[in-house]
Amino acid sequence: MAPTIYADTLFLFNFLLDSAVLIITQKLLKREINILKTAVGAGLGGIYAVFMFFPKTSFLYSVLSK
């Protein structure tokens, strides 16, 4: 039986972890925490993780695109 991956759960989990990493980094660097920029950055990270499961987007994982 193949494992099932739900895109919404994957996105939410990645969004939350990316948000935590960005906020912790901002605190360590003693920078002002901008919630909008943090949410946009975490959202892009979540979308990037979801696209991993689409077969026609393999170009996103090349060295040049990263």
SULDA-V534671 format. One record per residue. N is the residue number from 1. PHI is phi as a letter, one per 40 degrees, with the letter a starting at -180 (* if undefined). D_CENTER is the distance of its C-alpha to the mean C-alpha in Angstrom with 1 decimal. Layout:
n = (N,N)
phi = (PHI,PHI)
d_center = (D_CENTER,D_CENTER)
This chain:
n = (1,2,3,4,5,6,7,8,9,10,11,12,13,14,15,16,17,18,19,20,21,22,23,24,25,26,27,28,29,30,31,32,33,34,35,36,37,38,39,40,41,42,43,44,45,46,47,48,49,50,51,52,53,54,55,56,57,58,59,60,61,62,63,64,65,66)
phi = (*,c,c,b,b,c,c,c,c,c,c,c,c,c,d,c,c,c,c,c,c,c,c,c,c,c,c,c,c,f,b,c,c,b,c,c,c,c,c,c,c,c,c,c,c,c,c,c,c,c,c,d,c,c,c,c,b,c,c,c,b,c,c,c,c,c)
d_center = (27.7,24.3,21.3,19.6,15.9,15.1,12.4,12.4,12.3,9.4,7.3,9.0,8.7,5.1,5.4,8.4,7.8,5.5,8.4,10.9,10.3,10.5,13.5,15.2,15.0,16.5,19.2,20.1,20.6,22.6,20.9,21.0,17.9,17.1,15.3,14.8,13.2,10.9,10.0,9.6,7.4,5.0,5.8,5.4,2.0,3.1,6.0,5.8,5.8,8.4,10.3,11.1,13.7,15.5,18.3,19.0,15.8,16.6,17.2,13.5,13.9,17.0,17.6,18.4,15.3,13.1)
